[in-house]
Amino acid sequence: MASGSAIQIPSRLPLLLTHEGVLLPGSTMRSSVDSPRNMQLVRSRLLKGTSLKSTIIGVIPNTSDPASDCDELPSLHRIGTAALAVQVVGSNWPKPHYTLLITGLCRFQILQLLKEKPYPIAEVEQLDRLERFTNQTKSEEELGELSEEFYKYAVQLVEMLDMSVPAVAKLRHLLDNLPREALPDVLTSIIRTTNQEKLQILDAVSLEERFKMTIPLLVRQIEGLKLLQKTRKRKQDDDKRVVAIRPIRRIGHIPGTAEDEEEDEDHDDIVMLEKKIRTSSMPEQALKVCVKEIKRLKKMPPSMPEYALTRNYLELMVELPWNKSTKDRLDIRAARILLDNDHYAMEKLKKRVLEYLAVRQLKNNLKGPILCFVGPPGVGKTSVGRSVAKTLGREFHRIALGGVCDQSDIRGHRRTYVGSMPGRIINGLKTVGVNNPVFLLDEVDKLGKSLQGDPAAALLEVLDPEQNHSFTDHYLNVAFDLSQVLFIATANTTATIPPALLDRMEVIQVPGYTQEEKIEIAHRHLIPKQLEQHGLTPQQIQIPQVTTLDIITRYTREAGVRSLDRKFGAICRAVAVKVAEGHHKETKPDRSEVTEEDCREHVSEDAKTESISDTPDLALPPEMPILIDFHALKDILGPPIYEMEVSERLNQPGVAIGLAWTPLGGEIMFVEASQMDGEGQLTLTGQLGDVMKESAHLAISWLRSNAKKYQLTNASGSFDLLDNTDIHLHFPAGAVTKDGPSAGVTIVTCLASLFSGRLVRSDVAMTGEITLRGLVLPFEIGYWVSTFLASSGRRAKSEMSARFN
């Protein structure tokens, strides 16, 4: 490989095609290898080779499109650089590839391509003399004046930089020790040049031509550095230090370019941001953090990832409403009128809001209450929260918590994470722009829990009046006062709310609506809303209260009014069709202008109209206003869903009505009993749980022990109710599992009706457990009765209330 003092490269070299840049002799470059040809070269020559000769490869700059077809070998550049592979590092992420650290040795020319696969190998001719340098290989006279001129500009360029920087000192050392003929390649690889300029230097085989092409590049960098230093003198000392630390990186930057204009705009934005921070009304602790961060931001180059993160943080801190608030509207009379207009019934909720307003009139710094509206769906919990904000004159923001299972949704992410952001509480305050809004925490009973933490636990600080004056979001990392925020939570049940969280809230039960209340709500709110949405007017459609009652009792069974609202929507759509058809008939064309084809079309339409009018539907064309009666309901909504009345099911002894609680507001549950000849067995059906089975045995035992007292006999007239008699107790809807401790009194009433032959009242439903001594336990009776009355739409009578009391 060596002959005398000259070093010869192998005549055959494997070729490495690179897209990253141009490798010049005497320079070092890292190259990523991921193409099949290049990876095969690395595996076969560099990883398996043991001699120095096997680590010498030919590096060819690939000027073709990197995304082109890899199966075909692209056209090869004529001149390349023989290089020594100093380091090979492999990785499998994001895809298998190698990273090579290669050092250029000398130029070569491709004479002939010997093979293309699995990697290209070519016969090459060495163009540069590769000497074992011990001193200057050529005298200054041999290199001529071009060498002197080049050396003078190179020294001038280096001396304009800060010599205390190690990189600059090393560059100055290279100028003094490297031979002159090696300097053009080395300096071209250091200063800022384009790949095309480097490619021209690589193709310059003649040393004289190489000097001529490199000198203009040095002059350009020197002039750019002079202008840069002159501009930087007008800027702050922090910016000067940044330039001194990175002199080589900034050599090729010329002021006045688009990059410089962007930096000036960023600088102006930072100045404006700092001014906003200084003039903001944020607390002293938050102000100190922002001032510290703005100082760090000034020292950062905009290309750093942390620059954008810090700037976003400061912009959020400026936008937060630290001391900005809205003034409450404290007119109690106007508030009462507004609440009554927006919502019918809900007296308990309205009373609590008016109490809050009254106390606010007496004490201005009252902390916001933490309310929790608990009730079945569709009763207006969310809309009441919006009305409360409207009444107080505050901003309203809804936060949906259903399915949230990450505590970071509440408390935010720490800024050390990529893509970090504040929690929903702070983000909501930024959205509304005031620090005393009404926050509606919707579906708080449906919070989840996962490996990312428990959001219900994170809400403890938010909903604690003694702690939320210094709520700390992980993203902000400074305290924010939430004491003036009016938090309203909604839930369908308190069973799934953690006790610690439930203890921090004032629970207000929102029962379902009775029939009378639903009728009023329908005619005050639902029907006008549906008419407006469907483009109808009261002169086109009328829905009497009797029809509304039929819809409530026969087509819906719910605690709220959502299904009722949908039924009105269906009626309005059907009427809209009739109205549109009536307009179509009124706008028929003049018969004198009707063609034969139009006649055939109208004949078919008339035939369709006659077939429709034959049905028991609304007449066509309709007479205004269209009156919706029970027959129209059957045509539009179909046959009634809940046709059988309760009284019809209780027209014989042995049937009673119980109350069952559900998250949707509760429902009634029938209990049926029958007796027959047998051996004294008790049969229970209807998917009953163990508790209800015990309630049935308890009921029959109490009845047997008190049969004479209440004159209860079986079919044979014996006071021993199970004497030659079997009893079958059934709970309809057998596919639904039933269990609970509140069916005892219903079972006793059902069996007493069976053995006494008397009917159970059809307007009474009951719930509660019975003891062996005949006592009805009062636990939760009142709540279940009120829930039943609301969900089934029945008004309690005084006699009925007296029975349960």
C-alpha positions in Angstrom: 0.0 0.0 0.0 3.0 2.3 0.6 5.8 3.0 -1.8 8.5 5.2 -0.4 6.8 8.2 1.3 3.7 8.1 -1.0 0.6 6.1 0.0 -1.4 4.3 -2.7 -5.1 3.4 -2.3 -6.3 0.1 -3.6 -7.1 0.0 -7.3 -10.5 -1.5 -6.7 -12.8 0.2 -4.2 -16.3 -0.5 -3.0 -18.5 2.5 -3.6 -20.7 4.2 -0.9 -23.3 6.5 -2.4 -24.2 9.4 0.0 -27.0 12.0 -0.1 -26.0 13.9 3.1 -23.2 16.0 1.6 -19.9 16.0 -0.2 -16.9 14.5 1.6 -13.6 16.3 0.8 -10.1 15.0 1.4 -8.9 15.9 4.9 -12.4 16.4 6.3 -14.6 14.1 8.5 -18.3 13.4 8.0 -21.1 11.3 9.5 -23.2 9.5 7.0 -26.4 7.5 7.5 -26.7 4.2 5.6 -30.1 2.7 5.0 -30.2 1.7 1.4 -29.8 -2.0 0.6 -26.6 -1.6 -1.4 -24.9 0.6 1.2 -26.0 -1.7 4.1 -24.7 -4.7 2.3 -21.3 -2.9 1.8 -21.1 -2.2 5.5 -21.9 -5.7 6.5 -19.5 -7.3 4.0 -16.5 -5.0 4.0 -16.5 -2.9 7.2 -18.0 -5.3 9.8 -16.3 -8.5 8.6 -13.0 -6.9 7.4 -9.9 -7.2 9.6 -7.2 -5.3 7.7 -6.8 -1.6 7.2 -7.3 -2.1 3.5 -10.8 -3.4 4.0 -11.9 -0.2 5.8 -11.0 2.0 2.8 -14.0 2.7 0.7 -14.9 5.1 -2.1 -17.4 7.8 -1.3 -19.4 9.1 -4.3 -21.8 12.0 -3.9 -25.2 10.9 -5.2 -26.8 13.8 -7.0 -30.0 11.9 -8.0 -33.3 11.9 -6.2 -33.0 10.0 -2.9 -36.6 8.7 -3.3 -36.0 7.1 -6.7 -36.1 3.4 -7.4 -33.5 1.6 -5.4 -33.3 -1.4 -7.8 -31.5 0.6 -10.4 -28.0 2.0 -9.8 -28.1 5.8 -10.4 -25.5 7.4 -12.6 -22.3 7.8 -10.7 -20.3 11.0 -10.3 -16.9 10.8 -12.1 -14.8 12.0 -9.2 -15.0 10.6 -5.6 -13.1 10.6 -2.3 -11.3 7.6 -0.9 -12.2 7.5 2.8 -11.3 5.6 5.9 -14.2 4.2 8.0 -13.3 5.3 11.5 -16.6 4.2 13.3 -19.6 2.1 12.5 -22.8 2.3 14.7 -26.0 0.3 14.0 -29.6 0.9 15.1 -33.0 -0.7 14.5 -35.1 2.5 15.2 -37.1 3.8 13.4 -35.8 1.3 10.8 -32.5 -0.7 10.4 -29.6 1.6 9.5 -25.9 2.2 10.1 -24.2 5.5 10.9 -20.6 5.8 9.6 -17.9 8.2 10.7 -15.6 8.5 7.6 -12.5 10.6 7.0 -11.5 11.7 3.5 -8.0 10.6 2.2 -7.7 11.7 -1.4 -9.5 12.1 -4.7 -10.0 9.3 -7.2 -11.5 8.8 -10.7 -13.7 6.0 -11.7 -12.2 4.1 -14.7 -14.6 1.2 -14.9 -17.6 -0.2 -13.0 -16.8 -3.8 -12.3 -20.0 -5.0 -10.6 -23.3 -3.4 -9.3 -24.7 -6.1 -6.9 -24.8 -6.7 -4.1 -22.9 -3.3 -3.9 -21.0 -1.4 -6.6 -17.2 -2.0 -7.0 -15.2 0.0 -9.4 -11.7 0.2 -10.8 -10.3 3.6 -9.8 -7.3 5.9 -10.4 -5.8 7.9 -7.6 -5.7 11.6 -8.5 -4.1 13.2 -5.4 -0.7 12.4 -3.9 -1.2 11.0 -0.5 2.0 11.8 1.4 3.3 10.9 4.8 3.4 14.5 6.0 6.4 15.3 8.2 6.9 18.9 7.1 5.9 21.2 4.2 6.0 18.9 1.1 6.2 21.8 -1.3 8.0 25.1 -1.0 6.2 28.4 -1.1 7.8 29.1 -4.5 6.3 25.9 -6.0 2.8 26.8 -4.9 3.0 30.5 -6.1 1.2 33.6 -5.2 -2.2 31.9 -5.1 -1.1 30.0 -2.1 0.0 33.1 -0.3 -3.2 34.9 -1.1 -5.3 32.0 0.1 -3.2 31.7 3.4 -3.6 35.5 4.0 -7.4 35.3 3.8 -7.6 32.2 5.9 -5.6 33.8 8.7 -7.7 36.9 8.5 -10.9 34.9 8.8 -9.7 33.0 11.8 -8.3 36.1 13.6 -11.8 37.7 13.4 -13.1 35.0 15.7 -12.7 34.6 19.4 -9.5 32.7 20.0 -10.6 31.7 23.5 -13.0 29.3 21.9 -11.3 25.8 21.6 -12.7 25.2 18.1 -11.2 28.5 16.9 -7.8 27.8 18.5 -7.8 24.3 16.8 -8.5 25.9 13.4 -5.6 28.3 13.9 -3.3 25.4 14.7 -4.4 23.6 11.6 -3.4 26.6 9.4 0.1 26.6 10.9 0.7 22.9 10.6 -1.1 21.5 7.6 0.6 21.7 4.2 -0.7 24.5 2.0 -2.1 22.1 -0.7 -4.4 20.5 1.9 -5.9 23.7 3.2 -8.5 24.4 0.4 -10.2 21.1 1.0 -10.2 21.5 4.8 -11.4 25.1 4.9 -14.1 24.5 2.3 -15.5 21.7 4.6 -15.5 24.1 7.6 -17.0 27.3 6.3 -20.6 27.5 5.2 -20.9 26.4 1.6 -23.5 24.7 -0.5 -23.1 21.1 -1.7 -22.8 22.4 -5.3 -19.8 24.5 -4.3 -18.2 21.6 -2.5 -18.8 19.4 -5.5 -17.0 22.0 -7.7 -14.0 21.9 -5.3 -14.0 18.1 -5.4 -13.9 18.2 -9.2 -11.0 20.6 -9.2 -8.2 18.2 -9.7 -5.6 20.9 -10.4 -4.2 22.5 -7.2 -4.1 26.0 -8.9 -7.7 25.7 -9.9 -8.6 24.6 -6.4 -7.0 27.8 -4.9 -8.8 30.0 -7.4 -12.2 28.5 -6.6 -11.7 28.6 -2.8 -10.5 32.2 -2.4 -13.9 33.8 -3.3 -15.6 31.6 -0.8 -13.2 32.9 2.0 -13.7 36.5 0.9 -17.5 36.0 1.1 -17.3 34.6 4.6 -15.0 37.4 5.8 -17.4 40.1 4.5 -20.4 38.4 6.0 -18.6 38.2 9.4 -17.7 41.9 9.3 -21.3 42.9 8.7 -22.4 40.4 11.4 -20.1 41.9 14.0 -21.1 45.4 13.1 -24.8 44.5 13.5 -24.4 42.7 16.7 -22.8 45.7 18.4 -26.2 47.4 18.6 -27.8 44.4 20.3 -27.8 43.4 24.0 -24.8 41.9 25.8 -26.6 38.5 26.0 -26.9 38.3 22.3 -23.2 39.1 21.9 -22.2 36.3 24.2 -24.3 33.9 22.2 -22.5 34.9 19.0 -19.1 34.5 20.7 -19.9 31.0 21.9 -20.9 29.9 18.4 -18.6 31.8 16.0 -18.1 29.0 13.5 -21.8 28.2 13.2 -22.5 31.9 12.4 -19.7 32.4 9.9 -21.9 32.0 6.8 -24.8 34.1 8.1 -25.2 37.4 6.2 -27.4 40.1 7.9 -30.3 41.4 5.8 -31.4 37.9 4.7 -34.8 36.4 5.5 -33.3 34.6 8.4 -32.1 37.8 10.0 -35.6 39.4 9.5 -37.2 36.5 11.2 -34.8 36.9 14.2 -35.7 40.6 14.4 -39.4 39.7 14.4 -38.8 37.2 17.2 -36.9 39.7 19.1 -39.7 42.2 18.8 -42.2 39.6 19.9 -40.1 38.8 23.0 -39.9 42.5 23.9 -43.7 42.8 23.6 -44.2 39.6 25.7 -41.8 41.0 28.4 -43.8 44.2 28.4 -47.1 42.3 28.9 -45.5 40.4 31.8 -44.3 43.5 33.5 -47.7 45.3 33.1 -49.9 42.2 34.0 -51.6 41.9 37.4 -50.3 38.5 38.2 -49.2 37.7 41.8 -45.7 38.3 42.9 -44.7 34.6 42.8 -46.0 34.1 39.3 -44.3 37.4 38.2 -40.9 36.2 39.5 -41.3 32.9 37.6 -42.2 34.7 34.3 -39.3 37.2 34.6 -36.9 34.3 35.2 -38.3 32.4 32.1 -38.1 35.5 29.9 -34.5 35.9 30.7 -33.8 32.3 29.7 -35.8 32.8 26.5 -33.6 35.7 25.5 -30.5 33.6 25.7 -32.0 30.7 23.6 -31.7 30.4 19.9 -35.2 30.0 18.2 -34.2 26.7 16.8 -34.0 25.0 20.2 -37.0 22.9 21.1 -37.2 24.4 24.5 -37.7 27.9 23.0 -41.2 27.2 21.7 -42.1 25.4 25.0 -41.0 28.4 27.1 -42.7 30.9 24.9 -46.0 29.0 24.9 -45.8 28.9 28.7 -45.2 32.7 29.0 -48.0 33.4 26.6 -50.4 31.3 28.7 -49.3 33.0 31.9 -50.0 36.4 30.3 -53.5 35.3 29.0 -54.7 33.9 32.3 -57.2 36.1 34.1 -55.3 36.6 37.4 -57.4 39.5 38.6 -60.0 40.0 35.8 -63.6 39.2 36.9 -67.2 40.0 36.0 -69.5 41.9 38.3 -72.4 39.7 39.6 -75.9 40.8 38.9 -77.4 40.8 42.4 -81.0 41.8 41.6 -82.9 39.0 43.4 -86.3 39.9 41.8 -84.9 39.9 38.3 -83.0 36.6 39.0 -86.2 34.9 40.2 -88.1 36.0 37.1 -85.2 34.8 34.9 -85.0 31.4 36.6 -88.8 30.9 36.4 -88.8 31.8 32.7 -86.0 29.4 31.9 -87.2 26.4 34.0 -90.5 25.2 35.4 -90.6 23.6 38.8 -87.1 22.8 40.3 -88.0 24.9 43.4 -85.1 23.6 45.5 -82.5 24.6 42.9 -83.9 28.0 42.4 -84.1 28.6 46.1 -80.4 27.7 46.5 -79.3 30.1 43.8 -81.4 32.9 45.3 -79.8 32.2 48.7 -76.4 32.6 47.2 -77.3 35.9 45.6 -78.8 37.2 48.9 -75.6 36.3 50.8 -73.5 37.9 48.1 -75.4 41.2 48.6 -74.4 41.1 52.3 -70.8 39.9 51.8 -68.8 40.6 48.6 -65.9 38.2 49.2 -68.1 35.1 49.6 -66.4 32.0 48.3 -68.1 30.2 45.5 -70.2 27.2 46.6 -69.6 23.7 45.3 -73.0 22.3 44.2 -73.7 18.9 42.9 -77.0 18.3 41.1 -78.0 14.6 41.3 -80.9 13.3 39.3 -81.9 11.1 36.3 -81.1 12.1 32.8 -83.2 14.7 31.0 -84.4 16.7 34.0 -82.4 19.8 33.1 -79.3 19.6 35.3 -76.9 21.0 32.6 -79.3 23.6 31.4 -79.9 24.8 35.0 -76.1 25.4 35.3 -76.2 27.5 32.2 -79.2 29.5 33.6 -77.4 30.1 36.8 -74.5 31.7 34.9 -77.0 33.8 33.0 -78.7 34.8 36.1 -75.5 35.9 37.8 -74.2 37.6 34.7 -71.1 35.3 34.7 -69.3 33.4 31.9 -70.2 29.8 31.6 -67.8 26.9 30.7 -68.7 23.2 30.6 -66.2 20.5 31.3 -67.3 16.9 30.3 -65.7 14.4 32.7 -67.4 11.3 31.4 -64.8 8.6 30.7 -61.8 10.8 31.9 -59.2 8.5 33.4 -56.1 10.6 33.6 -55.3 13.0 36.4 -53.4 15.2 33.9 -56.7 16.2 32.4 -57.4 18.0 35.7 -54.0 19.0 36.9 -52.1 19.3 33.6 -48.8 17.8 32.5 -45.4 18.7 33.7 -43.4 20.8 31.3 -40.7 18.3 31.1 -42.9 16.1 28.9 -43.1 16.5 25.2 -46.5 18.0 24.2 -47.3 19.1 27.7 -50.4 21.2 28.2 -52.4 22.7 31.1 -55.3 20.8 32.6 -58.9 21.5 31.8 -59.5 23.8 34.7 -56.7 26.3 33.7 -57.5 25.9 30.0 -61.2 26.7 30.8 -60.1 29.9 32.7 -58.1 30.9 29.7 -61.1 30.3 27.4 -63.6 32.4 29.4 -61.1 35.1 30.3 -62.3 35.8 33.8 -61.5 34.3 37.2 -65.1 34.0 38.5 -67.0 31.9 35.9 -69.5 29.2 36.4 -67.8 25.8 35.8 -70.1 22.9 35.1 -68.4 19.6 35.8 -70.7 17.3 33.8 -71.1 13.6 34.6 -68.8 13.6 37.6 -70.1 10.2 38.6 -68.6 8.7 35.4 -64.9 9.4 36.1 -62.6 6.5 35.5 -59.3 5.4 36.9 -56.2 4.1 35.2 -52.4 3.8 35.5 -52.2 7.5 34.7 -53.8 8.3 38.1 -57.2 9.0 39.6 -58.9 12.2 38.3 -61.4 12.0 41.1 -58.5 12.4 43.6 -57.2 15.4 41.6 -60.6 17.1 41.9 -60.3 17.0 45.7 -58.2 20.2 45.7 -60.3 21.8 43.0 -63.6 21.3 44.9 -62.3 22.1 48.4 -63.1 25.7 49.4 -60.4 25.6 52.0 -57.7 24.6 49.4 -58.7 25.9 46.0 -57.5 29.4 46.7 -54.0 28.1 45.8 -54.7 25.5 43.2 -51.4 24.4 41.5 -51.5 23.1 38.0 -48.5 20.9 37.0 -48.0 22.9 33.8 -48.1 26.3 35.5 -46.2 25.2 38.6 -47.6 28.4 40.4 -50.7 28.8 42.5 -53.9 30.1 41.0 -57.0 31.3 43.0 -60.1 29.3 42.2 -62.1 30.4 45.3 -64.3 32.8 43.2 -65.3 30.1 40.7 -68.8 28.7 41.1 -68.5 25.0 40.5 -71.6 23.0 39.7 -71.2 19.2 39.3 -73.9 16.9 37.7 -74.4 13.2 38.3 -77.0 10.6 37.8 -76.1 8.8 41.1 -73.9 9.3 44.1 -73.1 5.6 44.4 -70.1 5.8 42.1 -68.7 9.1 43.4 -65.8 8.6 45.9 -66.8 9.5 49.5 -64.0 12.0 49.9 -65.1 13.9 46.7 -68.8 13.7 47.6 -68.1 15.1 51.1 -66.7 18.3 49.4 -69.9 19.0 47.5 -73.4 20.2 48.5 -75.7 17.6 47.0 -79.0 18.8 45.7 -81.4 16.1 44.5 -83.1 16.9 41.2 -86.2 14.7 41.1 -88.1 13.8 37.9 -91.1 15.7 36.7 -94.7 14.9 37.4 -97.3 14.7 34.6 -98.6 18.2 35.4 -95.0 19.6 35.3 -94.2 17.8 32.0 -97.4 19.3 30.4 -96.3 22.8 31.5 -92.7 22.3 30.3 -94.0 20.9 27.0 -96.2 23.9 26.2 -93.8 26.5 27.6 -90.5 25.3 26.2 -90.5 22.1 24.1 -93.3 22.8 21.6 -92.2 26.4 20.8 -88.6 25.1 20.3 -89.6 22.3 18.0 -91.9 24.7 16.0 -89.0 27.1 15.5 -86.6 24.3 14.5 -89.0 22.9 11.9 -90.2 26.2 10.4 -93.7 25.9 11.7 -96.0 28.4 13.3 -98.9 28.1 15.9 -101.3 29.0 13.0 -100.2 25.7 11.2 -100.2 23.2 14.1 -102.0 22.9 17.5 -101.2 20.3 20.1 -103.8 20.3 22.9 -102.9 19.5 26.5 -104.9 16.3 26.2 -102.7 15.1 23.4 -99.6 16.1 25.4 -100.9 13.9 28.3 -101.5 11.0 25.9 -97.9 11.3 24.7 -96.6 11.4 28.3 -98.6 8.4 29.5 -98.7 6.2 26.5 -95.5 6.9 24.5 -92.9 7.8 27.1 -91.9 6.6 30.5 -89.0 8.7 31.8 -88.1 11.0 34.6 -87.0 13.8 32.3 -88.4 15.2 29.0 -85.9 14.1 26.4 -88.1 11.4 24.9 -91.0 13.7 25.1 -89.0 16.3 23.1 -88.2 13.7 20.5 -91.9 12.8 20.1 -92.8 16.4 19.5 -90.0 16.5 16.9 -91.5 13.5 15.1 -94.9 15.2 15.1 -93.5 18.4 13.7 -91.7 16.6 10.9 -94.9 14.8 9.9 -96.8 18.1 9.9 -94.1 19.8 7.9 -94.6 17.1 5.2 -98.3 17.9 5.0 -97.7 21.7 5.0 -95.1 21.3 2.2 -97.5 19.1 0.2 -100.2 21.8 0.6 -97.9 24.5 -0.7 -97.1 22.2 -3.7 -100.8 21.9 -4.6 -101.3 25.7 -4.3 -98.4 26.3 -6.7 -99.4 24.0 -9.5 -98.8 25.3 -13.1 -101.5 26.8 -15.3 -103.5 24.0 -17.1 -103.1 25.8 -20.4 -99.4 25.4 -20.2 -99.3 21.8 -19.1 -97.8 19.3 -21.6 -98.7 15.7 -22.1 -95.7 14.6 -20.1 -96.7 16.9 -17.2 -100.2 15.5 -17.3 -98.9 11.9 -16.8 -96.8 13.1 -13.9 -99.8 14.9 -12.2 -102.0 11.9 -12.7 -99.5 9.7 -10.9 -99.3 12.3 -8.1 -103.1 12.5 -7.8 -103.2 8.7 -7.6 -100.7 8.8 -4.7 -102.7 11.5 -3.0 -105.9 9.5 -3.2 -104.2 6.4 -1.8 -102.8 8.5 1.1 -106.1 10.2 1.9 -107.8 6.8 2.0 -105.8 6.0 5.2 -106.9 7.4 8.5 -104.2 10.2 8.2 -104.5 14.0 8.2 -106.5 15.3 5.2 -104.7 16.5 2.1 -104.4 19.4 1.5 -104.5 20.2 5.2 -106.8 22.7 6.8 -104.9 25.1 8.9 -104.2 24.8 11.8 -103.7 21.1 11.9 -105.1 19.7 15.2 -103.1 16.8 16.7 -105.5 14.4 18.4 -105.2 10.8 19.5 -105.9 9.4 16.0 -103.2 11.6 14.5 -100.8 10.4 17.3 -101.4 6.7 16.2 -100.8 7.6 12.6 -97.6 9.5 13.3 -96.1 7.7 16.4 -97.6 4.3 15.9 -99.6 2.3 18.4 -99.1 3.3 22.1 -96.1 1.7 23.7 -97.5 1.7 27.2 -101.1 0.8 26.5 -102.1 -1.3 29.5 -103.1 0.8 32.5 -102.0 0.0 36.0 -105.7 -0.4 37.0 -106.2 -3.1 34.3 -103.4 -5.2 35.8 -104.7 -4.9 39.3 -108.3 -5.9 38.5 -107.9 -9.2 40.4 -106.5 -10.1 43.8 -102.9 -11.2 44.2 -101.2 -8.3 42.3 -99.3 -5.4 43.9 -97.0 -2.6 42.7 -93.5 -2.1 44.0 -90.9 0.6 43.3 -87.5 -0.1 41.8 -84.7 2.3 41.7 -82.6 2.8 38.6 -80.0 5.4 37.6 -82.6 6.7 35.0 -85.0 7.7 37.7 -86.8 4.6 38.9 -89.6 2.4 37.6 -92.6 0.4 38.9 -92.4 -3.3 39.4 -95.4 -5.6 39.5 -95.6 -8.6 41.9 -98.0 -11.4 41.1 -99.1 -14.4 43.3 -101.4 -17.4 42.8 -102.4 -20.4 44.9 -103.1 -24.0 43.9 -103.6 -27.4 45.5 -100.3 -28.9 46.5 -98.0 -29.8 49.4 -97.3 -26.4 50.9 -94.4 -25.3 48.7 -93.4 -21.7 47.9 -92.2 -21.2 44.3 -90.3 -18.0 43.3 -89.6 -17.0 39.7 -88.3 -13.9 37.9 -84.5 -13.9 38.3 -84.6 -13.1 42.0 -81.5 -12.5 44.1 -80.9 -14.1 47.5 -82.1 -11.0 49.4 -85.5 -11.0 47.6 -85.9 -14.7 48.2 -85.4 -14.2 51.9 -88.0 -11.3 51.8 -90.5 -13.7 50.2 -90.0 -16.3 52.9 -90.2 -13.6 55.6 -93.5 -12.3 54.2 -95.2 -15.8 54.1 -94.0 -16.5 57.6 -95.5 -13.2 59.0 -98.8 -13.8 57.1 -99.1 -17.4 58.5 -98.5 -16.1 62.0 -101.1 -13.4 61.7 -103.7 -15.2 59.5 -106.4 -15.4 62.1 -105.9 -11.7 63.1 -106.5 -10.5 59.6 -108.9 -13.3 58.6 -106.6 -14.7 55.9 -107.5 -18.1 54.6 -106.4 -20.3 51.7 -108.7 -21.8 49.0 -109.9 -24.6 51.4 -110.8 -22.0 54.1 -107.9 -23.0 56.5 -106.0 -20.4 58.4 -102.9 -22.5 57.7 -102.1 -20.8 54.5 -99.8 -23.6 53.2 -102.1 -26.4 54.2 -102.5 -28.5 51.0 -101.7 -25.3 49.1 -98.8 -24.3 46.9 -98.0 -20.6 46.4 -96.3 -19.3 43.2 -94.8 -15.8 43.5 -93.7 -14.2 40.2 -91.9 -10.9 39.3 -92.6 -10.1 35.6 -89.8 -9.2 33.2 -88.2 -12.5 34.1 -85.1 -11.8 32.0 -84.1 -9.0 34.3 -82.2 -9.8 37.4 -83.8 -8.3 40.5 -82.4 -8.0 44.0 -82.6 -5.6 47.0 -83.9 -5.2 50.5 -87.0 -3.1 49.7 -89.5 -5.6 48.3 -90.8 -7.1 51.6 -93.8 -4.8 52.1 -94.8 -5.3 48.4 -94.7 -9.1 48.7 -96.7 -9.0 52.0 -99.4 -6.8 50.3 -99.5 -9.1 47.2 -100.0 -12.3 49.3 -102.5 -10.6 51.7 -104.5 -9.5 48.6 -104.4 -13.1 47.4 -105.6 -14.7 50.6 -108.2 -12.0 51.5 -109.6 -11.8 48.0 -109.5 -8.0 48.1 -107.9 -5.8 45.3 -104.8 -3.6 45.9 -105.4 0.1 45.2 -104.2 0.9 41.6 -102.9 4.4 42.6 -100.5 3.1 45.4 -97.0 1.7 45.0 -94.8 0.8 47.8 -91.3 -0.1 48.8 -89.5 -1.0 52.0 -88.4 -4.1 53.9 -90.5 -5.8 56.5 -89.4 -7.4 59.8 -90.6 -10.6 61.3 -92.7 -8.6 63.8 -94.5 -6.8 60.9 -92.6 -3.5 61.0 -91.9 -1.7 57.7 -88.4 -0.3 57.9 -88.5 3.5 57.0 -85.0 3.3 55.3 -85.1 5.3 52.0 -88.9 4.9 51.7 -89.5 8.6 51.2 -86.8 8.9 48.5 -88.0 5.9 46.5 -91.7 7.1 46.7 -90.8 10.6 45.4 -88.6 9.1 42.7 -91.5 6.8 41.6 -94.0 9.6 41.6 -91.7 11.8 39.5 -90.7 9.1 37.0 -94.3 7.7 36.5 -95.9 11.1 36.5 -98.3 10.6 39.4 -99.1 13.2 42.0 -99.2 12.0 45.6 -102.5 12.2 47.4 -102.7 13.2 51.1 -104.1 9.8 51.9 -101.3 8.0 50.1 -98.7 10.1 51.9 -100.3 9.3 55.2 -100.0 5.6 54.5 -96.3 5.7 53.9 -95.7 8.0 56.8 
